[in-house]
Amino acid sequence: MTRTPRDLTVMFQGRLQAFRCDLAFTVPGHGVTALTGPSGCGKTTILRAIAGLHRFDNGFCALGDEVWQKPGVFVPPHRRSVGYVFQEPSLLPHLSVRQNLLYGARARAGMPTLEEITSVLGLAGLLHRRPTGLSGGEQQRVAIGRALLAAPAFLLLDEPVSALDRDRKNTVVSFLKRLPIPILYVSHDSDEILEISSEIIRFVDGFVIRAGRSGPDATRICQQPEDRSGHWGERRHG
Ligand SMILES: Nc1ncnc2c1ncn2[C@@H]1O[C@H](COP(=O)(O)OP(=O)(O)OP(=O)(O)O)[C@@H](O)[C@H]1O
């Protein structure tokens, strides 16, 4: 069945503990959109709020016409068709790698199979191991595989290749780029962003300061952490 691309619309305002934000942005319903910004600016917090794991009092979040949050409505995380790879892979310790991969697995046209994922992510030799004792990079690859096999409508990836060596990183990035689902991809690495993304959204301190096409500008955008005056500026408060 052909799926119609659906944009993700996000608007969050308010506080979560010490973190304050006031931002609005749209993630296109196709391709990879990079979310970047200096450490502590709120990238993980926003991804978690999109997944329904955090809640801003004043928020709107919708995938196409499927509204996940608006005043009076808050769809719980397990009812949102979103996959999430955390910075810290949260694998189920009592299950084998194979069982972790297949946890919540669903078939969806165009999405890779267990065999493809096992091969691309180099997991064949690990399938019978338990997560305890796997290296950080191995755990990260299992977490990516599990998220893909669940075949979500939208994928949130929080620095998903940070623990991988360069060769594996390149393989995984080009694999993710070819997936038929939209991805919001957090990274600090300008080369990685340039390689994988077609759009970039940049935060500083809970505000969107730039949103636009990726491309040769990506390096400059990623390397100006304090610049709040970008010509793509979508900053909402001074
Ligand atoms: N559980 C928490 N309790 C208190 N403050 C928190 C908590 N989680 C995050 N924060 C704060 O919220 C802000 C945003 O954190 P977040 O992890 O979203 O940033 P980030 O942009 O993802 O950072 P990094 O790039 O370093 O991963 C930071 O100032 C952080 O200290």
The ligand as a Gaussian input file, in Angstrom:
#p B3LYP/6-31G(d) Opt

LIG

0 1
 N       15.877000      15.118000      33.997000
 C       16.316000      16.378000      33.934000
 N       16.309000      17.172000      35.026000
 C       16.737000      18.452000      34.975000
 N       17.178000      19.039000      33.850000
 C       17.227000      18.300000      32.741000
 C       16.787000      16.937000      32.710000
 N       16.948000      16.465000      31.452000
 C       17.469000      17.480000      30.732000
 N       17.631000      18.581000      31.494000
 C       18.171000      19.890000      31.074000
 O       17.425000      20.326000      29.957000
 C       18.299000      20.970000      29.011000
 C       18.159000      20.296000      27.658000
 O       18.730000      18.978000      27.741000
 P       18.788000      18.005000      26.477000
 O       19.324000      16.709000      26.952000
 O       17.470000      18.021000      25.838000
 O       19.845000      18.763000      25.561000
 P       20.553000      18.258000      24.225000
 O       20.519000      19.395000      23.266000
 O       19.962000      16.973000      23.776000
 O       22.047000      18.015000      24.752000
 P       23.217000      17.051000      24.185000
 O       23.532000      17.513000      22.786000
 O       24.341000      17.300000      25.140000
 O       22.707000      15.639000      24.232000
 C       19.694000      20.915000      29.598000
 O       19.974000      22.134000      30.213000
 C       19.606000      19.785000      30.597000
 O       20.528000      20.006000      31.662000

